[in-house]
């Protein structure tokens, strides 16, 4: 219901008109835009008449303060085991670097003759992030090699692991053949609800099923995967809240062992540059929920910001 334009939102809005009491419950009320938060409140408290597009965050904060109760995990689950995070930094291989430079070169050429839009730059960044996983014509990469090494180590300790990626073609499709010998449960956007339920059940109950591979937006919400106590983020996107939510499939009620989260990053690429933005967005997320005193999430990134990011990326890649 974060998006007022969806059928789900409009249907729920119609249903709730006849109800006296409404209670909104969300693990991540804000992911990308302030509108996501105001959309929830327009369902549970329409009399507030919140409009994110013409209300400063501070005004939204004051409006929802009497109706918002934020409960942190540490407050309600004090007995959860520890969760540690480990960053693993890698380098592009030769094929990846070739494809990476080709994408930047095309962008440089196009930007001289075509009006560059926010959407265009976003597409270029997405293509660059795919190459950080795999080159176009290769089925292996430094990330894959490290993933297999780490997975073998985890399984050798009689533990299970959940692997998240944001991509299908440059993610689950290429990882699946290599992870299947370990005993694999797979979930992506092409799976039916029945297949998803079967994948979770098998992973949770079958000792021989030791790896759960999923795209973040299909396997990162509403699941319980506590049979694992290891999470690997094969790649990242702009919003850290999505990754945190995905980790909570493992780090939740029922987890009895310490949890380790591994993050794969590629040096001297757009991943390294975006990492700083991810951290900033993470801070913004907490600020909006707790104080709502910062700029709207989407306003952090202008066309000029993204252009500057790509231009610096182009210069760095050529020099390296």
N, C-alpha and C positions, 0 to 999 in steps of 0.2 A: 504493500500500500504506500510505498514511498513516492510513487509516481501518480499524480492525480489524473493522468490521461489514460491509464490502463483500465480495462474492463473490470478487473478485480477490485480496483479502488472504487469505481462507480457503483458496482454491485454492493460492496460493503457499505458505502455511503447511503444507499437506498435502504438497506436492511436496518441500519442503526438509527434511522430517523424515528422508528417506532419504539426504540428502547430508552429506558429511563437512566440506566447506569451503563457506563462504558469505561473499560479499563484497557489501556494500551500497554503491551509488554514486549520489549525488544532487547536483544542482546547487543545490538549495534544500531541505535536509532539514527546515527549520522554516519554516512560513509563518504560521500563526495560533496554534497551541496546542502546548504541550509534548508532548501525547499523540502528535502527528505524529512526533516524534523517537523516542519510546519504542516506537511501533508498528514502526518500521523495525528497531530493535534486538531486538524480540521475535521477529522473523523470523531475523535473522542471528546473534543470541546469546540464545536463549530462556532459558538458564540464569541470566541476570542477573535475571530476574523483575522487570522495571521496571514500576512502577505510578505513572503521573504524577499520578493523583488523590489519592494519599496519600503521595507522596514530594516533599520540597522540592527545588527545582531544584539546590541545592548537592549534594544526595545523588545526584541523577541524574548530575551532572557528574562526581563522583568514580567512579561506577560505570562510566561509558562511557569515561573518560579513556584506559585502556590500549588501547581498540579504535577510537578515533576519530583519524583523520588529516585535518586540514583543509588543503586546498591552495588558495591564492588565485590568482585570475586573473593578477595581476601577477607571481607566481612562475613560472608555467608558460608564460605568453604575454608575455614581456617586450618583444617587438617589435611588439605591437599599436599602431596609431596612437592618437592622443589622442582622448578623448571629452569633449565639453563639454556643459553643460546651460544652457538658457536658459528662464527663466520669462516667460510672457506673461500679463499681467493684464488682464481685461476687465470690463465691467459688464453687468448684466441689462438687456434692453430693456423697453419698457413692458408688452408682453404677458406676458413672463416674470415680471415683478414682480407683475402681477395674479394669475397662477396661483400664484406662490410664497406670496403673502400669503393666498390662499384655502386652501392646504394647511395653513399654520400656524394659520389661524382655525378650521378644522375640528378640528385637534388640540386647540386650546385649549378648544373647546366639548366635545369628547368626553372630555377629561381631567377635566372637572368632574362627569360623570355615569357614567363607566365606569372600571373599574380598569385603569390603564395598565400594560402588560407590556413586557418587554424587546423581544419580537417586534413589538409595536405600534409602539414608537418606532423600531425598525430599519426598518420599512416606511415610516414617515413620512420618515426620513432619505433612504431610497432615492428616494422620490417627489421630494423637494427636489433631490436630485442630478440627477435626470432633467430637471427644469425648468432647471437651470443649463446644460443642452445646448440644449433647445428648449422653447418653450411648447407646450401641448397641441394647439392648432389651427394652429400655424405651421410652415412648412417651412424657415424661415430663422432666423438668430440671430447675435449678435455672434461667437460661437465659429465658426460656419460661415463667416461673412464673412472672418474672420482666417485660417481654414484654407485657403480658396480663394486668398487673397492670398499666403500663405506657400507653398502648393503651386506656384502659378504661378512664384514666384520661384525655387524649388528646381529645377523643370523647366527654367527659363530658363538655369540654370547647368549643364545637361546631367547632372543628378543624379536619383536616384530617392528615394522617400520611403515609409516604412511608417507607417500611421495606426492607432493602437489606441484602442478604446473599450470600456467595460464593458457597453454596452447594445445591444440589437438594435433595438427600436422607436424609441427615442430616440437611437440611434447609427447603426449600419450601414445600417438601412433608409432613414433620412433623408439620410445622407451619400452613399449609392451614386449616385443620379441626378446629383449635382453633380460627383462625381469620375470618373465613367465616361468623359467626354470626354477626360480626360488619359491614358486607357489604364489600365484598372483590373483588378486581380486581387482577388477577394473571398473571404473566409473567415469563416464564422460557424457556430453550432451546428447549423444546418439543412443544412450541406454534408455530402455523403458523403465517405468516405476517398478515393475516386477523384477527386472534385471538389477536395478539398484538395491532393492531390498535383499535379493539373493546374495549380492556381492558383500553387503555389510554382514549378513548372517554368517556367511562362509568365513569371512575374515575373523569375526568375533569368536567362532566356535571350532574351527578346523585348525589343529596344530600345524598342519602341513601348509596352510595358506599363510605366508609370512610377510607378504608385501601387499599394500593397498595403494594402487595408483589412481589418481583422480585429477581432473581439472578442478581448479579452485571453485569455480562458480557452480559446479554440480555436486562436488563432494565436500565443500567447505562449510555447509550450513545444515543444521538439523539432524546430523548423524552422531552416533556414538561409536567411537573406534578405540575404546580403552584397552583392547587387546594389545595394542602397540604402546610403547613408551618412547618412541623416536619419531620425529617429523623431519622431513627434508623438503625445503623449498627449492625446487630446481631452478626457478626464476622468480621474478618479482614484477609488480606493476606499480602504479602511482600511489595506490591507496593502501597503507599498512593495515587498516582496520580489517580488510578482507583476509589478509594473512593471519592476523590475530584470531579472527573468528574461525579460520580453518584449523589452527593449532588447537583450539578448544574442543575439536572433535576427539582429541586424545587427552587433553588436560581438562578433565571434568569429573563430576561425581562418578565414582567407581574406579578411578585410577589409583592404584596402590603403590606404584613405583615412581621414582624420579623420572622426569621427562626431559629429553634433550632435543632441542630444535637446531637443525643445521641449515645454514643459509649459504647457497652458492652464489658467488659474485664473480664477474669477469673484470679484471683491471683494464684501465685505459679504454673503456667503452662507455656507451651511454648508460649502462647499468651503474657504473661508478658515479657518474654525474647525477643520475636520478636518485641515487641512494640518499643524498643530502636532502632532496626534495621530499622523499618518503619520510624521513625523520621529521621534517618540518610539518608535514601533513599530520603525522602522528600527534605532535604537540598541538596542532590546531584542533584535531578531533577532541582531545580532552578539554581544551580551552572552551570550545563551543558548548560542550555538554555541561561543564562545571561553571563557566562564567559567561559564555557567549559574548566575549569582549573583543574578539579578533575579526578580521575581515572574512567575508564569505569565502568558503572553501574554493570555489571555482575562480574567484577573483585573484587568487595567488598567482595564476599562470596566464600571462598575456601572450599575444602573438609575438611580441618582441622578445619575451623571455624564451620562448621555444626556438625562435629564430637564432637567438644568441647561443643557445645550447647546441644547436646543430652546427652553427658556424665554428664554434670552438672545437666541436667534435671533428669537423672536417680538417681543421688546421692540425690538431693533435695527431690524427691518424696519418696524415701525410708525413709529418715529422718523424713518427715512429716507424 
